[in-house]
Amino acid sequence: MIQKDFAERVVNMLKGDARVIGLAAAGSWITNEIDAFSDLDLVLVTHDVVAGNKTQMLAYAQQFGKLLNAFTGEHVGEPRLLICLYDDPLLHVDIKFLTLPEFHQRVENPVVLLEKDQQLTNTISNTTAVWPYPDYQWLEDRFWTWVHYGATKLGRGEYFETMDMLSYLRARVLSPLLQVRNGLQPRGMRRLETSLPPADLERLMATVPQYKPLSLLEALRQSIDLYRVLREALFPAGVILQSAAEKRSMEYLEEVGAHL
C-alpha cells in the first residue's frame, strides 16, 4: 500500500541521520486498519527539539517526497505536528516531532519502524500509554449551558449556528460516551458507522437535523435524550448533576420550540 511504501522510503532516508533516535507509525497502522483512504501518522523522535522550528520541520518533510503543502497543527492542539500533503502518490501524512522524554507521554503505543539502541522499544516497555477518556464532571458542568446556547440560536433563526452546535455535541459529548459504553476507545467520530451497534448508531443518526427549524428542534431533543441515557449508564455517583441548569435550559428550549 502507498502508506507502507512511503514509510519504507522515509526509514531508508533516516537510517544515516545522526540526529534521529527513531521513527514510529501510529493511528490505523497500529490496528492494521490501513485502507486506500487512510492517512499516515508518523512519529519522528530526535535528540534535539525540532518542534517549534517550522523551518526544521519542513526540511525533514521535504526530504520524504514531493511535498505539496504543509502546516503545523495548532488548530488541533498539537503544534508539534506537521500536517503534510504529498504527491506521486497523493497522500496525507502527519509527522509528529518529539524528543525521547516527550515520547514517554503518549496516548497509544506506535509501531517502531526505525530506532537506535532500542530506545523507542525500551521506552514503550517501561512506560504506559494513556488514552484520554471523557471527564464526566467536565461534560455535565457544560452540557446544559450548551443546550441553552443552541436554543438561543434556534430561536433567533440562526440555523447554521444551531447545526454547528449539534455537531459539536455529537463529536465532543455523545460519540465519545457511546464509544465508552461499548468498550471502545473514545475517538470522536472515527469509524462510528462500523464500530457502534445498530441501535446506538440509529440514536446518533437521530441527532443529525435537516435545515428546518422543527428538525433542528427535534435533533436537539434527541441529543438531550441520548445524553441522559448515557449519563445514567456511565456517570459514577460522585458526579454532581447540574439539575437547576438542566431544568431551566429545558424550559427555555420548550419556550423556543413553541414559537417555531
Salt bridges, closest charged atoms under 4 A:
ASP17 OD2 - ARG19 NH2 2.84
ASP39 OD2 - HIS92 NE2 3.94
GLU78 OE1 - ARG80 NE 2.89
GLU78 OE2 - LYS96 NZ 3.83
ASP88 OD2 - LYS66 NZ 3.44
ASP94 OD1 - HIS92 NE2 2.73
GLU102 OE2 - ARG80 NH1 3.76
GLU108 OE1 - ARG187 NH2 3.38
GLU140 OE2 - ARG231 NH1 3.20
GLU158 OE2 - ARG156 NH1 2.70
ASP200 OD1 - ARG181 NH2 2.55
GLU246 OE2 - ARG228 NH2 2.90
GLU246 OE1 - ARG231 NH1 3.25
GLU251 OE2 - LYS247 NZ 2.57
GLU251 OE1 - ARG248 NH1 2.67
GLU254 OE1 - ARG221 NH2 2.72
